[in-house]
Each structure stands twice: as structure tokens, then as C-alpha cells.
Amino acid sequence: MVWDLIGVSGVAEAADEYDCMLSPLLHQLHDGANAKEIRDWLVYEVESHFGTQSDAMRENQLAVQLVAWWGRRVIETGAN
């Protein structure tokens, strides 16, 4: 929970708070989205869904990490 937008990582009742982002994010990665596209989507979600101010640097860092993770996953497993 490095990226804990609303500070709920220690709250058991909120363990699924970000689950709504998983499927759309994985679909984008599978479809070949780059870090900028993921960042833009994160900014949109932060502002429209969670109703809070986005931080371009924070969202960009997460996007870069996610794209890199996906790339390693594809190489390691041969999956896409």
C-alpha cells in the first residue's frame, strides 16, 4: 500500500477501498497502455471517483512503477 491516496491502509474496514481500480487498470496494462496513459487515468480517478486533489508526481511515480511491473510480469511468465 505504498500508494494510499486517502490514508486507509491501516484500516481493516477499508481493505477493499481501491479494488474498484484493479480491473480497469489491469485491462489498460494488458492493452499496452504506457505510463502517461496510466498517469492520466489515475489523475482522473483520484479527482472524479475519490473526489480529492491529484498529485501529478505521485500519480506519475505509481504509473511508471505499474508499467515496469507489468513488463517484468510479461517477461517472467511469458503472459500478456
PDB file of N, CA, C and O in Angstrom, chain B, residues numbered from 101:
ATOM      1  N   MET B 101       0.824  -1.198   0.000  1.00  0.00           N
ATOM      2  CA  MET B 101       0.000   0.000   0.000  1.00  0.00           C
ATOM      3  C   MET B 101       0.868   1.262   0.000  1.00  0.00           C
ATOM      4  O   MET B 101       0.613   2.200   0.755  1.00  0.00           O
ATOM      5  N   VAL B 102       1.865   1.272  -0.831  1.00  0.00           N
ATOM      6  CA  VAL B 102       2.714   2.459  -0.936  1.00  0.00           C
ATOM      7  C   VAL B 102       1.887   3.649  -1.407  1.00  0.00           C
ATOM      8  O   VAL B 102       2.033   4.754  -0.884  1.00  0.00           O
ATOM      9  N   TRP B 103       1.030   3.430  -2.383  1.00  0.00           N
ATOM     10  CA  TRP B 103       0.156   4.482  -2.899  1.00  0.00           C
ATOM     11  C   TRP B 103      -1.170   4.360  -2.152  1.00  0.00           C
ATOM     12  O   TRP B 103      -2.048   3.596  -2.552  1.00  0.00           O
ATOM     13  N   ASP B 104      -1.304   5.100  -1.093  1.00  0.00           N
ATOM     14  CA  ASP B 104      -2.508   5.058  -0.268  1.00  0.00           C
ATOM     15  C   ASP B 104      -3.136   6.445  -0.297  1.00  0.00           C
ATOM     16  O   ASP B 104      -2.983   7.240   0.630  1.00  0.00           O
ATOM     17  N   LEU B 105      -3.827   6.701  -1.358  1.00  0.00           N
ATOM     18  CA  LEU B 105      -4.388   8.004  -1.673  1.00  0.00           C
ATOM     19  C   LEU B 105      -5.120   8.671  -0.516  1.00  0.00           C
ATOM     20  O   LEU B 105      -4.915   9.853  -0.240  1.00  0.00           O
ATOM     21  N   ILE B 106      -5.962   7.919   0.146  1.00  0.00           N
ATOM     22  CA  ILE B 106      -6.796   8.529   1.182  1.00  0.00           C
ATOM     23  C   ILE B 106      -6.429   8.066   2.593  1.00  0.00           C
ATOM     24  O   ILE B 106      -7.181   8.290   3.542  1.00  0.00           O
ATOM     25  N   GLY B 107      -5.277   7.425   2.723  1.00  0.00           N
ATOM     26  CA  GLY B 107      -4.757   7.078   4.037  1.00  0.00           C
ATOM     27  C   GLY B 107      -5.540   6.037   4.803  1.00  0.00           C
ATOM     28  O   GLY B 107      -5.792   6.201   5.997  1.00  0.00           O
ATOM     29  N   VAL B 108      -5.929   4.965   4.130  1.00  0.00           N
ATOM     30  CA  VAL B 108      -6.722   3.933   4.795  1.00  0.00           C
ATOM     31  C   VAL B 108      -6.013   2.579   4.884  1.00  0.00           C
ATOM     32  O   VAL B 108      -6.641   1.577   5.227  1.00  0.00           O
ATOM     33  N   SER B 109      -4.728   2.540   4.584  1.00  0.00           N
ATOM     34  CA  SER B 109      -4.041   1.239   4.529  1.00  0.00           C
ATOM     35  C   SER B 109      -4.056   0.494   5.858  1.00  0.00           C
ATOM     36  O   SER B 109      -3.971  -0.734   5.863  1.00  0.00           O
ATOM     37  N   GLY B 110      -4.160   1.180   6.960  1.00  0.00           N
ATOM     38  CA  GLY B 110      -4.195   0.517   8.258  1.00  0.00           C
ATOM     39  C   GLY B 110      -5.584   0.254   8.794  1.00  0.00           C
ATOM     40  O   GLY B 110      -5.729  -0.213   9.924  1.00  0.00           O
ATOM     41  N   VAL B 111      -6.602   0.541   8.016  1.00  0.00           N
ATOM     42  CA  VAL B 111      -7.987   0.399   8.473  1.00  0.00           C
ATOM     43  C   VAL B 111      -8.590  -0.874   7.877  1.00  0.00           C
ATOM     44  O   VAL B 111      -8.824  -0.952   6.671  1.00  0.00           O
ATOM     45  N   ALA B 112      -8.835  -1.850   8.718  1.00  0.00           N
ATOM     46  CA  ALA B 112      -9.331  -3.144   8.243  1.00  0.00           C
ATOM     47  C   ALA B 112     -10.632  -3.016   7.451  1.00  0.00           C
ATOM     48  O   ALA B 112     -10.823  -3.711   6.453  1.00  0.00           O
ATOM     49  N   GLU B 113     -11.512  -2.143   7.887  1.00  0.00           N
ATOM     50  CA  GLU B 113     -12.807  -1.974   7.214  1.00  0.00           C
ATOM     51  C   GLU B 113     -12.665  -1.390   5.815  1.00  0.00           C
ATOM     52  O   GLU B 113     -13.599  -1.463   5.017  1.00  0.00           O
ATOM     53  N   ALA B 114     -11.518  -0.815   5.512  1.00  0.00           N
ATOM     54  CA  ALA B 114     -11.306  -0.181   4.206  1.00  0.00           C
ATOM     55  C   ALA B 114     -10.332  -0.970   3.332  1.00  0.00           C
ATOM     56  O   ALA B 114      -9.778  -0.428   2.376  1.00  0.00           O
ATOM     57  N   ALA B 115     -10.124  -2.232   3.653  1.00  0.00           N
ATOM     58  CA  ALA B 115      -9.145  -3.049   2.932  1.00  0.00           C
ATOM     59  C   ALA B 115      -9.440  -3.148   1.438  1.00  0.00           C
ATOM     60  O   ALA B 115      -8.527  -3.389   0.648  1.00  0.00           O
ATOM     61  N   ASP B 116     -10.680  -2.968   1.045  1.00  0.00           N
ATOM     62  CA  ASP B 116     -11.057  -3.092  -0.370  1.00  0.00           C
ATOM     63  C   ASP B 116     -11.295  -1.731  -1.031  1.00  0.00           C
ATOM     64  O   ASP B 116     -11.882  -1.662  -2.111  1.00  0.00           O
ATOM     65  N   GLU B 117     -10.852  -0.672  -0.402  1.00  0.00           N
ATOM     66  CA  GLU B 117     -11.152   0.685  -0.871  1.00  0.00           C
ATOM     67  C   GLU B 117     -10.723   0.948  -2.307  1.00  0.00           C
ATOM     68  O   GLU B 117     -11.406   1.680  -3.024  1.00  0.00           O
ATOM     69  N   TYR B 118      -9.621   0.378  -2.742  1.00  0.00           N
ATOM     70  CA  TYR B 118      -9.095   0.648  -4.081  1.00  0.00           C
ATOM     71  C   TYR B 118      -9.407  -0.477  -5.080  1.00  0.00           C
ATOM     72  O   TYR B 118      -8.969  -0.422  -6.229  1.00  0.00           O
ATOM     73  N   ASP B 119     -10.149  -1.475  -4.654  1.00  0.00           N
ATOM     74  CA  ASP B 119     -10.443  -2.611  -5.531  1.00  0.00           C
ATOM     75  C   ASP B 119     -11.140  -2.194  -6.826  1.00  0.00           C
ATOM     76  O   ASP B 119     -10.983  -2.851  -7.856  1.00  0.00           O
ATOM     77  N   CYS B 120     -11.902  -1.115  -6.778  1.00  0.00           N
ATOM     78  CA  CYS B 120     -12.616  -0.643  -7.968  1.00  0.00           C
ATOM     79  C   CYS B 120     -11.656  -0.240  -9.086  1.00  0.00           C
ATOM     80  O   CYS B 120     -12.061  -0.123 -10.243  1.00  0.00           O
ATOM     81  N   MET B 121     -10.401  -0.030  -8.747  1.00  0.00           N
ATOM     82  CA  MET B 121      -9.415   0.406  -9.737  1.00  0.00           C
ATOM     83  C   MET B 121      -8.679  -0.770 -10.383  1.00  0.00           C
ATOM     84  O   MET B 121      -8.052  -0.600 -11.429  1.00  0.00           O
ATOM     85  N   LEU B 122      -8.745  -1.947  -9.784  1.00  0.00           N
ATOM     86  CA  LEU B 122      -7.932  -3.066 -10.247  1.00  0.00           C
ATOM     87  C   LEU B 122      -8.266  -3.530 -11.661  1.00  0.00           C
ATOM     88  O   LEU B 122      -7.375  -3.615 -12.507  1.00  0.00           O
ATOM     89  N   SER B 123      -9.516  -3.826 -11.925  1.00  0.00           N
ATOM     90  CA  SER B 123      -9.887  -4.346 -13.241  1.00  0.00           C
ATOM     91  C   SER B 123      -9.588  -3.340 -14.361  1.00  0.00           C
ATOM     92  O   SER B 123      -8.955  -3.712 -15.349  1.00  0.00           O
ATOM     93  N   PRO B 124     -10.022  -2.085 -14.237  1.00  0.00           N
ATOM     94  CA  PRO B 124      -9.711  -1.138 -15.308  1.00  0.00           C
ATOM     95  C   PRO B 124      -8.204  -0.953 -15.504  1.00  0.00           C
ATOM     96  O   PRO B 124      -7.735  -0.808 -16.633  1.00  0.00           O
ATOM     97  N   LEU B 125      -7.464  -0.958 -14.422  1.00  0.00           N
ATOM     98  CA  LEU B 125      -6.015  -0.789 -14.513  1.00  0.00           C
ATOM     99  C   LEU B 125      -5.367  -1.979 -15.223  1.00  0.00           C
ATOM    100  O   LEU B 125      -4.535  -1.797 -16.112  1.00  0.00           O
ATOM    101  N   LEU B 126      -5.740  -3.174 -14.838  1.00  0.00           N
ATOM    102  CA  LEU B 126      -5.168  -4.365 -15.468  1.00  0.00           C
ATOM    103  C   LEU B 126      -5.540  -4.453 -16.945  1.00  0.00           C
ATOM    104  O   LEU B 126      -4.726  -4.881 -17.764  1.00  0.00           O
ATOM    105  N   HIS B 127      -6.741  -4.058 -17.283  1.00  0.00           N
ATOM    106  CA  HIS B 127      -7.138  -4.038 -18.696  1.00  0.00           C
ATOM    107  C   HIS B 127      -6.273  -3.062 -19.487  1.00  0.00           C
ATOM    108  O   HIS B 127      -5.848  -3.365 -20.602  1.00  0.00           O
ATOM    109  N   GLN B 128      -6.016  -1.904 -18.917  1.00  0.00           N
ATOM    110  CA  GLN B 128      -5.179  -0.920 -19.603  1.00  0.00           C
ATOM    111  C   GLN B 128      -3.764  -1.439 -19.793  1.00  0.00           C
ATOM    112  O   GLN B 128      -3.188  -1.297 -20.871  1.00  0.00           O
ATOM    113  N   LEU B 129      -3.202  -2.039 -18.755  1.00  0.00           N
ATOM    114  CA  LEU B 129      -1.856  -2.599 -18.869  1.00  0.00           C
ATOM    115  C   LEU B 129      -1.826  -3.704 -19.918  1.00  0.00           C
ATOM    116  O   LEU B 129      -0.913  -3.760 -20.742  1.00  0.00           O
ATOM    117  N   HIS B 130      -2.804  -4.565 -19.885  1.00  0.00           N
ATOM    118  CA  HIS B 130      -2.885  -5.654 -20.863  1.00  0.00           C
ATOM    119  C   HIS B 130      -2.966  -5.113 -22.284  1.00  0.00           C
ATOM    120  O   HIS B 130      -2.399  -5.695 -23.209  1.00  0.00           O
ATOM    121  N   ASP B 131      -3.662  -4.011 -22.453  1.00  0.00           N
ATOM    122  CA  ASP B 131      -3.834  -3.422 -23.783  1.00  0.00           C
ATOM    123  C   ASP B 131      -2.640  -2.571 -24.211  1.00  0.00           C
ATOM    124  O   ASP B 131      -2.651  -1.988 -25.295  1.00  0.00           O
ATOM    125  N   GLY B 132      -1.602  -2.497 -23.358  1.00  0.00           N
ATOM    126  CA  GLY B 132      -0.382  -1.817 -23.741  1.00  0.00           C
ATOM    127  C   GLY B 132      -0.292  -0.348 -23.372  1.00  0.00           C
ATOM    128  O   GLY B 132       0.506   0.387 -23.954  1.00  0.00           O
ATOM    129  N   ALA B 133      -1.096   0.092 -22.415  1.00  0.00           N
ATOM    130  CA  ALA B 133      -1.032   1.499 -22.002  1.00  0.00           C
ATOM    131  C   ALA B 133       0.361   1.845 -21.495  1.00  0.00           C
ATOM    132  O   ALA B 133       1.013   1.040 -20.831  1.00  0.00           O
ATOM    133  N   ASN B 134       0.800   3.042 -21.815  1.00  0.00           N
ATOM    134  CA  ASN B 134       2.101   3.500 -21.332  1.00  0.00           C
ATOM    135  C   ASN B 134       1.920   4.269 -20.020  1.00  0.00           C
ATOM    136  O   ASN B 134       0.797   4.469 -19.558  1.00  0.00           O
ATOM    137  N   ALA B 135       3.036   4.697 -19.430  1.00  0.00           N
ATOM    138  CA  ALA B 135       2.986   5.365 -18.130  1.00  0.00           C
ATOM    139  C   ALA B 135       2.166   6.647 -18.175  1.00  0.00           C
ATOM    140  O   ALA B 135       1.453   6.952 -17.220  1.00  0.00           O
ATOM    141  N   LYS B 136       2.254   7.398 -19.261  1.00  0.00           N
ATOM    142  CA  LYS B 136       1.475   8.642 -19.364  1.00  0.00           C
ATOM    143  C   LYS B 136      -0.017   8.351 -19.376  1.00  0.00           C
ATOM    144  O   LYS B 136      -0.795   9.046 -18.722  1.00  0.00           O
ATOM    145  N   GLU B 137      -0.414   7.330 -20.113  1.00  0.00           N
ATOM    146  CA  GLU B 137      -1.837   6.966 -20.162  1.00  0.00           C
ATOM    147  C   GLU B 137      -2.337   6.497 -18.801  1.00  0.00           C
ATOM    148  O   GLU B 137      -3.436   6.855 -18.377  1.00  0.00           O
ATOM    149  N   ILE B 138      -1.528   5.700 -18.127  1.00  0.00           N
ATOM    150  CA  ILE B 138      -1.904   5.240 -16.786  1.00  0.00           C
ATOM    151  C   ILE B 138      -1.966   6.421 -15.823  1.00  0.00           C
ATOM    152  O   ILE B 138      -2.898   6.527 -15.026  1.00  0.00           O
ATOM    153  N   ARG B 139      -0.970   7.314 -15.894  1.00  0.00           N
ATOM    154  CA  ARG B 139      -0.971   8.503 -15.032  1.00  0.00           C
ATOM    155  C   ARG B 139      -2.230   9.335 -15.255  1.00  0.00           C
ATOM    156  O   ARG B 139      -2.883   9.752 -14.298  1.00  0.00           O
ATOM    157  N   ASP B 140      -2.566   9.572 -16.509  1.00  0.00           N
ATOM    158  CA  ASP B 140      -3.755  10.373 -16.811  1.00  0.00           C
ATOM    159  C   ASP B 140      -5.016   9.722 -16.254  1.00  0.00           C
ATOM    160  O   ASP B 140      -5.900  10.408 -15.741  1.00  0.00           O
ATOM    161  N   TRP B 141      -5.096   8.409 -16.353  1.00  0.00           N
ATOM    162  CA  TRP B 141      -6.246   7.685 -15.815  1.00  0.00           C
ATOM    163  C   TRP B 141      -6.276   7.799 -14.291  1.00  0.00           C
ATOM    164  O   TRP B 141      -7.335   8.015 -13.702  1.00  0.00           O
ATOM    165  N   LEU B 142      -5.107   7.653 -13.653  1.00  0.00           N
ATOM    166  CA  LEU B 142      -5.037   7.788 -12.197  1.00  0.00           C
ATOM    167  C   LEU B 142      -5.483   9.178 -11.751  1.00  0.00           C
ATOM    168  O   LEU B 142      -6.245   9.314 -10.793  1.00  0.00           O
ATOM    169  N   VAL B 143      -5.012  10.199 -12.441  1.00  0.00           N
ATOM    170  CA  VAL B 143      -5.407  11.569 -12.110  1.00  0.00           C
ATOM    171  C   VAL B 143      -6.920  11.705 -12.201  1.00  0.00           C
ATOM    172  O   VAL B 143      -7.548  12.286 -11.316  1.00  0.00           O
ATOM    173  N   TYR B 144      -7.504  11.175 -13.262  1.00  0.00           N
ATOM    174  CA  TYR B 144      -8.954  11.235 -13.440  1.00  0.00           C
ATOM    175  C   TYR B 144      -9.673  10.521 -12.287  1.00  0.00           C
ATOM    176  O   TYR B 144     -10.620  11.057 -11.712  1.00  0.00           O
ATOM    177  N   GLU B 145      -9.219   9.321 -11.959  1.00  0.00           N
ATOM    178  CA  GLU B 145      -9.853   8.551 -10.887  1.00  0.00           C
ATOM    179  C   GLU B 145      -9.737   9.263  -9.539  1.00  0.00           C
ATOM    180  O   GLU B 145     -10.705   9.335  -8.782  1.00  0.00           O
ATOM    181  N   VAL B 146      -8.563   9.780  -9.252  1.00  0.00           N
ATOM    182  CA  VAL B 146      -8.340  10.478  -7.988  1.00  0.00           C
ATOM    183  C   VAL B 146      -9.301  11.655  -7.863  1.00  0.00           C
ATOM    184  O   VAL B 146      -9.898  11.868  -6.807  1.00  0.00           O
ATOM    185  N   GLU B 147      -9.446  12.405  -8.930  1.00  0.00           N
ATOM    186  CA  GLU B 147     -10.260  13.610  -8.870  1.00  0.00           C
ATOM    187  C   GLU B 147     -11.753  13.331  -9.008  1.00  0.00           C
ATOM    188  O   GLU B 147     -12.559  13.920  -8.287  1.00  0.00           O
ATOM    189  N   SER B 148     -12.132  12.437  -9.926  1.00  0.00           N
ATOM    190  CA  SER B 148     -13.560  12.230 -10.159  1.00  0.00           C
ATOM    191  C   SER B 148     -14.170  11.176  -9.242  1.00  0.00           C
ATOM    192  O   SER B 148     -15.267  11.376  -8.721  1.00  0.00           O
ATOM    193  N   HIS B 149     -13.489  10.076  -9.039  1.00  0.00           N
ATOM    194  CA  HIS B 149     -14.054   8.989  -8.234  1.00  0.00           C
ATOM    195  C   HIS B 149     -13.844   9.216  -6.739  1.00  0.00           C
ATOM    196  O   HIS B 149     -14.772   9.068  -5.944  1.00  0.00           O
ATOM    197  N   PHE B 150     -12.622   9.575  -6.368  1.00  0.00           N
ATOM    198  CA  PHE B 150     -12.314   9.759  -4.952  1.00  0.00           C
ATOM    199  C   PHE B 150     -12.546  11.190  -4.481  1.00  0.00           C
ATOM    200  O   PHE B 150     -12.559  11.454  -3.278  1.00  0.00           O
ATOM    201  N   GLY B 151     -12.730  12.114  -5.425  1.00  0.00           N
ATOM    202  CA  GLY B 151     -13.064  13.489  -5.084  1.00  0.00           C
ATOM    203  C   GLY B 151     -11.990  14.231  -4.321  1.00  0.00           C
ATOM    204  O   GLY B 151     -12.287  15.055  -3.456  1.00  0.00           O
ATOM    205  N   THR B 152     -10.754  13.940  -4.637  1.00  0.00           N
ATOM    206  CA  THR B 152      -9.649  14.614  -3.956  1.00  0.00           C
ATOM    207  C   THR B 152      -8.663  15.155  -4.984  1.00  0.00           C
ATOM    208  O   THR B 152      -8.738  14.822  -6.167  1.00  0.00           O
ATOM    209  N   GLN B 153      -7.758  15.973  -4.532  1.00  0.00           N
ATOM    210  CA  GLN B 153      -6.775  16.597  -5.418  1.00  0.00           C
ATOM    211  C   GLN B 153      -5.714  15.580  -5.819  1.00  0.00           C
ATOM    212  O   GLN B 153      -5.172  14.872  -4.970  1.00  0.00           O
ATOM    213  N   SER B 154      -5.425  15.513  -7.094  1.00  0.00           N
ATOM    214  CA  SER B 154      -4.367  14.613  -7.549  1.00  0.00           C
ATOM    215  C   SER B 154      -3.016  15.282  -7.354  1.00  0.00           C
ATOM    216  O   SER B 154      -2.921  16.502  -7.216  1.00  0.00           O
ATOM    217  N   ASP B 155      -1.991  14.472  -7.346  1.00  0.00           N
ATOM    218  CA  ASP B 155      -0.612  14.931  -7.247  1.00  0.00           C
ATOM    219  C   ASP B 155       0.106  14.303  -8.442  1.00  0.00           C
ATOM    220  O   ASP B 155       0.389  13.105  -8.448  1.00  0.00           O
ATOM    221  N   ALA B 156       0.397  15.127  -9.454  1.00  0.00           N
ATOM    222  CA  ALA B 156       0.954  14.610 -10.705  1.00  0.00           C
ATOM    223  C   ALA B 156       2.215  13.791 -10.472  1.00  0.00           C
ATOM    224  O   ALA B 156       2.412  12.770 -11.132  1.00  0.00           O
ATOM    225  N   MET B 157       3.059  14.209  -9.562  1.00  0.00           N
ATOM    226  CA  MET B 157       4.295  13.477  -9.298  1.00  0.00           C
ATOM    227  C   MET B 157       3.994  12.107  -8.677  1.00  0.00           C
ATOM    228  O   MET B 157       4.586  11.101  -9.069  1.00  0.00           O
ATOM    229  N   ARG B 158       3.089  12.073  -7.725  1.00  0.00           N
ATOM    230  CA  ARG B 158       2.712  10.813  -7.067  1.00  0.00           C
ATOM    231  C   ARG B 158       2.068   9.861  -8.063  1.00  0.00           C
ATOM    232  O   ARG B 158       2.424   8.684  -8.115  1.00  0.00           O
ATOM    233  N   GLU B 159       1.117  10.363  -8.860  1.00  0.00           N
ATOM    234  CA  GLU B 159       0.440   9.509  -9.824  1.00  0.00           C
ATOM    235  C   GLU B 159       1.404   9.049 -10.925  1.00  0.00           C
ATOM    236  O   GLU B 159       1.309   7.918 -11.402  1.00  0.00           O
ATOM    237  N   ASN B 160       2.318   9.916 -11.321  1.00  0.00           N
ATOM    238  CA  ASN B 160       3.296   9.534 -12.335  1.00  0.00           C
ATOM    239  C   ASN B 160       4.224   8.441 -11.806  1.00  0.00           C
ATOM    240  O   ASN B 160       4.532   7.485 -12.518  1.00  0.00           O
ATOM    241  N   GLN B 161       4.666   8.584 -10.568  1.00  0.00           N
ATOM    242  CA  GLN B 161       5.556   7.576  -9.984  1.00  0.00           C
ATOM    243  C   GLN B 161       4.859   6.215  -9.935  1.00  0.00           C
ATOM    244  O   GLN B 161       5.467   5.197 -10.265  1.00  0.00           O
ATOM    245  N   LEU B 162       3.608   6.192  -9.531  1.00  0.00           N
ATOM    246  CA  LEU B 162       2.868   4.938  -9.496  1.00  0.00           C
ATOM    247  C   LEU B 162       2.709   4.377 -10.900  1.00  0.00           C
ATOM    248  O   LEU B 162       2.889   3.177 -11.108  1.00  0.00           O
ATOM    249  N   ALA B 163       2.378   5.218 -11.858  1.00  0.00           N
ATOM    250  CA  ALA B 163       2.193   4.758 -13.238  1.00  0.00           C
ATOM    251  C   ALA B 163       3.472   4.130 -13.778  1.00  0.00           C
ATOM    252  O   ALA B 163       3.422   3.069 -14.400  1.00  0.00           O
ATOM    253  N   VAL B 164       4.593   4.758 -13.553  1.00  0.00           N
ATOM    254  CA  VAL B 164       5.882   4.223 -14.015  1.00  0.00           C
ATOM    255  C   VAL B 164       6.142   2.870 -13.360  1.00  0.00           C
ATOM    256  O   VAL B 164       6.568   1.928 -14.029  1.00  0.00           O
ATOM    257  N   GLN B 165       5.889   2.770 -12.066  1.00  0.00           N
ATOM    258  CA  GLN B 165       6.098   1.513 -11.348  1.00  0.00           C
ATOM    259  C   GLN B 165       5.170   0.409 -11.871  1.00  0.00           C
ATOM    260  O   GLN B 165       5.590  -0.738 -12.024  1.00  0.00           O
ATOM    261  N   LEU B 166       3.931   0.755 -12.138  1.00  0.00           N
ATOM    262  CA  LEU B 166       2.976  -0.240 -12.638  1.00  0.00           C
ATOM    263  C   LEU B 166       3.350  -0.748 -14.020  1.00  0.00           C
ATOM    264  O   LEU B 166       3.289  -1.950 -14.279  1.00  0.00           O
ATOM    265  N   VAL B 167       3.735   0.155 -14.905  1.00  0.00           N
ATOM    266  CA  VAL B 167       4.123  -0.260 -16.258  1.00  0.00           C
ATOM    267  C   VAL B 167       5.380  -1.133 -16.199  1.00  0.00           C
ATOM    268  O   VAL B 167       5.486  -2.123 -16.923  1.00  0.00           O
ATOM    269  N   ALA B 168       6.325  -0.765 -15.339  1.00  0.00           N
ATOM    270  CA  ALA B 168       7.540  -1.574 -15.181  1.00  0.00           C
ATOM    271  C   ALA B 168       7.198  -2.951 -14.612  1.00  0.00           C
ATOM    272  O   ALA B 168       7.716  -3.964 -15.082  1.00  0.00           O
ATOM    273  N   TRP B 169       6.329  -2.987 -13.604  1.00  0.00           N
ATOM    274  CA  TRP B 169       5.896  -4.270 -13.033  1.00  0.00           C
ATOM    275  C   TRP B 169       5.239  -5.141 -14.102  1.00  0.00           C
ATOM    276  O   TRP B 169       5.519  -6.336 -14.204  1.00  0.00           O
ATOM    277  N   TRP B 170       4.370  -4.532 -14.887  1.00  0.00           N
ATOM    278  CA  TRP B 170       3.682  -5.298 -15.927  1.00  0.00           C
ATOM    279  C   TRP B 170       4.689  -5.855 -16.928  1.00  0.00           C
ATOM    280  O   TRP B 170       4.580  -7.008 -17.345  1.00  0.00           O
ATOM    281  N   GLY B 171       5.653  -5.051 -17.307  1.00  0.00           N
ATOM    282  CA  GLY B 171       6.680  -5.502 -18.239  1.00  0.00           C
ATOM    283  C   GLY B 171       7.476  -6.676 -17.688  1.00  0.00           C
ATOM    284  O   GLY B 171       7.760  -7.628 -18.415  1.00  0.00           O
ATOM    285  N   ARG B 172       7.840  -6.618 -16.406  1.00  0.00           N
ATOM    286  CA  ARG B 172       8.560  -7.738 -15.780  1.00  0.00           C
ATOM    287  C   ARG B 172       7.678  -8.969 -15.720  1.00  0.00           C
ATOM    288  O   ARG B 172       8.140 -10.084 -15.963  1.00  0.00           O
ATOM    289  N   ARG B 173       6.432  -8.774 -15.402  1.00  0.00           N
ATOM    290  CA  ARG B 173       5.488  -9.892 -15.315  1.00  0.00           C
ATOM    291  C   ARG B 173       5.374 -10.599 -16.645  1.00  0.00           C
ATOM    292  O   ARG B 173       5.381 -11.829 -16.701  1.00  0.00           O
ATOM    293  N   VAL B 174       5.269  -9.839 -17.711  1.00  0.00           N
ATOM    294  CA  VAL B 174       5.137 -10.416 -19.046  1.00  0.00           C
ATOM    295  C   VAL B 174       6.396 -11.208 -19.397  1.00  0.00           C
ATOM    296  O   VAL B 174       6.305 -12.316 -19.926  1.00  0.00           O
ATOM    297  N   ILE B 175       7.554 -10.650 -19.109  1.00  0.00           N
ATOM    298  CA  ILE B 175       8.814 -11.331 -19.416  1.00  0.00           C
ATOM    299  C   ILE B 175       8.966 -12.596 -18.575  1.00  0.00           C
ATOM    300  O   ILE B 175       9.319 -13.650 -19.103  1.00  0.00           O
ATOM    301  N   GLU B 176       8.705 -12.499 -17.279  1.00  0.00           N
ATOM    302  CA  GLU B 176       8.894 -13.627 -16.375  1.00  0.00           C
ATOM    303  C   GLU B 176       7.935 -14.772 -16.637  1.00  0.00           C
ATOM    304  O   GLU B 176       8.317 -15.937 -16.529  1.00  0.00           O
ATOM    305  N   THR B 177       6.713 -14.463 -16.975  1.00  0.00           N
ATOM    306  CA  THR B 177       5.703 -15.512 -17.135  1.00  0.00           C
ATOM    307  C   THR B 177       5.411 -15.848 -18.593  1.00  0.00           C
ATOM    308  O   THR B 177       4.796 -16.871 -18.894  1.00  0.00           O
ATOM    309  N   GLY B 178       5.856 -14.981 -19.487  1.00  0.00           N
ATOM    310  CA  GLY B 178       5.513 -15.162 -20.890  1.00  0.00           C
ATOM    311  C   GLY B 178       4.061 -14.835 -21.162  1.00  0.00           C
ATOM    312  O   GLY B 178       3.534 -15.129 -22.235  1.00  0.00           O
ATOM    313  N   ALA B 179       3.414 -14.219 -20.173  1.00  0.00           N
ATOM    314  CA  ALA B 179       1.991 -13.877 -20.289  1.00  0.00           C
ATOM    315  C   ALA B 179       1.826 -12.488 -20.846  1.00  0.00           C
ATOM    316  O   ALA B 179       2.755 -11.681 -20.838  1.00  0.00           O
ATOM    317  N   ASN B 180       0.643 -12.223 -21.324  1.00  0.00           N
ATOM    318  CA  ASN B 180       0.271 -10.877 -21.756  1.00  0.00           C
ATOM    319  C   ASN B 180      -1.201 -10.676 -21.586  1.00  0.00           C
ATOM    320  O   ASN B 180      -1.717  -9.602 -21.894  1.00  0.00           O
TER     321      ASN B 180
END
